[in-house]
Amino acid sequence: MRKLQSVAVLVLVLGMAVGCKKNEGGGGGEAKVLKLAFVTNNASEFWKIAAAGIHKYEQEAKVQVDIKTPPTGTTEEQNQILQNLTSQGYDAVSVSVIAPNDQVPVLDKVAEKTNLITFDSDAPKSKRLLYIGTNNYEAGKVLGGQIVKLLPKGGKIAVFVGTFSADNAQQRLQGIKDAIAGHKIDIIDKREDNTDRAKARSNVEDIVNANADLNLVVGLWNYNGTAIAAALDGLGMNWKVLAAVFDEDDGTLDGINNGAVQVTVVQKPFMFGYLAAKWMHELATKGEAAKAALPASRVIDTGVDVIDKSNVSPFKLKLAELKK
């Protein structure tokens, strides 16, 4: 009887030991479930393409990435999301920063608790480990070069964006300014919409109606192209006021087809998602070894493409496949 009791006690002790090992996530135990998050800067259709990149990596690496979206695209909403993720013990967080200078204190607190990287809109003054996305200054120069082609004799232009405080907006605009310098092209007005789609359209309508000599409008954020196309088409100004914008919103591509938009410089959001997921996974699982493998510049430039009437149709087909 005593032998049976001893055996029972021994089995119980061994069972408890194995249970402890599993909870620790040590060798031979159950692997810890990774918590990775991808935080956008608004609720635009643009992020569906990035989500496709995320899902591709999820399938390859058998991980899950939670996609978080600020409903109305405010800094306060994004900060709250970041703070929530930190308190919930996420292993890595990636974010498209809405206001890079203002959000540094919040970002640094996140970086103290987890692996932080940025994509699309960087915050280089923060303690983020890596930026993945477009070199926005160079992208601005590319669009600026297209504007020069559209206005070979010079002209007057206006610029529209959600907020000029965003790092990507500032850099794109500076690239445009540098590219048009010396070509008799003047920026006569700049307007923010704070990601309000109705305001994005009305801003364009107001400027076009107030400036009969306006030659071209520029949209710096993805939905600005759609707003510009809708405004110009509604005003009957297609080809009378030209448009040069960023990104591949459906309304922008339709605008190229109907003449409301002449050119767009598109990023590669699929790669934003894929590479953000990959590097978050690497940093969360390999620690210092992954940090040592980061590029010395702490930047991965995903590049841009120029889309106009000549190549918009095949581009739309490719895009539709990515969004499936």
N, C-alpha and C positions, 0 to 999 in steps of 0.2 A: 504493500500500500504506500509506504513511504517513498519507494522507488518511483511509483507512478506519479506521486505528488511532485517529486523533484524534477521528473521529466516535464511535467506540465508547467512548472515554474520556469524551467530553462527555455521551453518553447515560447512562453509569454515574453520573457526578457529579450530573446532573439528577435521576436516580432516587433517589439517596441524599438529595438535598435535599428532594424531595417526601416521602420516608419520614419525614424528621425533622419536617417540618411536620405530618404526620399524628399522630405521637407527641406533639407539643406540644399538639394539640387546637386549633391556631390557626385563623385564617380560612381557609376552603377545605379544611381537613383533616377527618378524622372527628371527630364530636362525642364528648366525654368521656362515658362511661357514668356516670350519676348513681347514687350509693349513698345510699338513704334508708331509715331504719328506724323502726318503730313498736313501742315496748316496753311491754307490758302489765304489770300488777302481780300477775296470777295467771293460771290456766288456765281461767277460768270461761267458760261458754256466752255470757255477756254480750258477750264480745269478738267473737263471730261477727257481731254486728250492726255493730260498728265496722269489722270487716273488709269488710263489704258496702259501707260508705261509702268505704273505701280503694280497693276494686276499681272503684267507679264513677269515681273520679278517675283511677285508672290508665288506664282506657279512654279517658277524655276527653283526658288530657294525654300519653298514650303513654309513661308512666314506670313504674317498678317500685318498690314499697315492700316491704321485708322486715319481716315481723311476727315479733317475738321475744317469747317467753313464759317467765317464770321457772316451772319445773315445779311447785314446791311453794309459790311465792309468798313466798320469804324475801328479806330485804334483801340478803343476801350473794349470792344468785343474780342478783338484778337488777343489783347493782354489777358483778358479773363480766361480765354481758352488756354493760353500758355501757362498761366498760374494753376489752372485745374490739372493740366497734364503733369506738371511738376509734382503737385501734391498727390497724384495718383501713381507715382513711381514709374513713369515711363523710362525706358532704357535709352531711347534716342528720340529727338524731336527735330523736324525740319520745318522751316517757316519762310514764307514770302513776306518780308517785313513791310508794313504799311508806312511807318514813319521812322526811318532808321536812326536819326539822331535822338528823337524824343523817347524811343523805346529801349535805348541802350541799358538803362538800369534794370528793366524787366528782363531783357534778354540775358544779361549777365547773371541774374539770379537763377534763370533756367540753366545756364551753362555751368553753374556751380553744382547743380544737382544731377545733370544728365548730359549726354552727348548732343550738342546743338550744332546744326548746320543750317544754312540759308539757301534759298533758291529763288530765281526770278528777280527779286529785289533784295539786295544785300544790306548788311549793316556792318561794314568793315571796322567800325570803332568798337564793336562788341567783342565778346570772347568766343564767338562762334568758331568752329573748327574748320569749316569749309564753305565756300559758296559755289553753287552749281547753277549755271544759266548763261544768259547772254551777257557779253561785254556790251553794256548798254550805250556807252560812249561811241564805240565803233559801230553799233547798230544805228545810232543816230546819224553818224557820218554817212552810212549807206543810204538812209532815207533822205538826208540832205542832198546827196548826189543826185538822187532821183528828182528832187524838187528843182534842182538847177536845170536838169534836162527838160522838165515840164515848163519852166519859165526861163528860157534862154536869153530873153531880153530884160529879165528882172521883173519885179512886181511886189505886191503887198500880200502878206499872209497872216493868218491868225492860228493860234495854237490852243488845243483843248485837251484836258486831262482830268482825272479824278482829284488828285492833289499834287501840287508841285513839290511838296515836302518829301515825297517818296524818292528814294535813291535812284530807281530806274527812270523816273520822270526827269529828274535833274540831269542825269547823265545823257539821256536821249536828246533832251533839248540842247545841251551844250554841244553834242556831236553835230546836230543840225545847224546850230549857229556857226560852228567852225567850218562846216562844209559849204554854207551859202555865203560866207564872208567874201567880199570882193565881187559879188555877182549882182549887185543892185537889188537885192531881195530884202525887204524890210518886214520885221514882225511888228504889226500895228496893234495887236491885242492878244491877251492870254486869258483863258477862263478855266476855273475849276468847277467841278460838279459834285465832288464828294461822293462819288459812285451812285448818284441819283440819276437813273437812266432818263427820266423825263427832263431833268435839268440839263443833262448832256445834250439832248436834242434842242431844247429851247435856247441854250447858249449859242449854238450854231445859228439858229434862225435869227436871233437878236443881232449877232455880229454881221451876218450877211445882209440883213435888212438895213442896218445902219451904215453900211460901207459899200456904196455902189461901185467903188473902184477896187474892191477886194478880188484878188486873183486866185487864191488857193487857201485851203484850210488843212490843218494837220491834226491828227488824232494820235495821242501818245499811248493810250491804254487800249486794251482789246475792244471793249464795248464802244469806245469813241468812234471807231470806224462805222459801226452799225448806226449810231446816232447821227453821224455826219451824212451817211448815205440816205437815211430817212428824211433828214432835214432838207437836203439839196433836192431830192426827188420830189418832196412835197411842195417845195417852192418853185419847181420847174427850172432849177438852175444846173441840171446835169450838163457838163462840159462848158458851162458859162463860168462857174466857180469850180476849179479843180480840187481834187482831194488826194492827199498822200498820208497814209496811216500805218499803224502797226497791227500785226496779228491777224488771225484767221477766223474771226467771228463769221457766222453764216451770213449775217447782214452785210458784212464787208465784202465777202466774196460775191454775193448777189449784186452788190453795188458795182463791182468791177464789171460784171456781165452787162449791167444796164447803163453804164457810163457815169454813175454817180461818184465812183471812186476810180482813180487812175492807177494807183499802185499801193501795195502794202508790203512791208518788210515783216516777214514772219519769223518767229522764234521756233524752237523745237521743244515744246512742252512735254511731248512723249518722253524725251530724254531727261527732262527735269524730274519726272516721276520715277522713271526707271533708275536713274543714278542716285537720286535721293534715297530710294528704298534700299539700294545696294549698299551705299555708304553708311546709312543708319545701321543696317544689319552687321556690317563689318565692324563698325566702332563698338556696337553693343556686345559683340561676341568675341572679338579679338583684342579689344582694349589698346594697350600701348603699341602692339604690333601694327594695328590698323592706323593709329596716329602716325607712326613712323613711315607708313606707306602713302600718306597724303602728299599731294604735289607741293613742292616748296612754296609756290605762290599762294597756296590755299584757295585756288580758284580753278574751276573746270569750265571752260568756255564752250558752250554747245553750238555756237554759230547761228547764222540767219540765212534765209533765202528771200529773194525778191519775186513777188507774184504780181503779174499784170494780165492784161487781156490775152496775151500769147500763151500763157501756161496755167490759167486759172482752172480750166476744166479737168485736166488730169490731176491737179493738186486737190480739187474737191473730191474726186474719187478716192484718192489715197487717204484723205482725211476721214471720209465716211467709213472706211475699213478700220481705221484706228479707233473710232468712236463706238464700234460695235461691242 
